[in-house]
C-alpha cells in the first residue's frame, strides 16, 4: 500500500497544487470583480451627487428669478396703486371745486341747465 502512495504521490501533489492555484485564481477573480463593483458604485454615487447638485443650483436660480419677478410686480402694483390714489384725489378735488362753483351760481335751486351751468360744465372738461 505504501508503494502505491509513493508511486502516485507526485501526480497527486501536482493535481492538488493545480487545484490550489485554480482556487486561488478564482478567489482573485472574485475579489477583482468585487473591487470593480465597488468602483462602479462609487462612480455612480459621485455622478448622482454631481447631477443633483447641478439641478439644485438650477432650481435655486429659477427660484431667485421668480422671487425677483414677484418683487418687481409688487413694486409695479404699489406704483400703480399710488397713481390711482393720486388720480382719485385729483378727481375728488376737481369734483368738490366744481360743486362749490356750481353752488355759488345764482338760481342754485332752479332745475335744468342755465347758461352759467353749461359754461361751468364746459370749462370743467
Secondary structure, DSSP 4 states (H G I P E B T S, - for coil): -HHHHHHHHHHHHHHHHHHHHHHHHHHHHHHHHHHHHHHHHHHHHHHHHHHHHHHHHHHHHHHHHHHHHHHHHHHHHHHHHHHHHHHHHHHHHHHHHHHHHHHHSSSTT--S--HHHHHHHHHH-
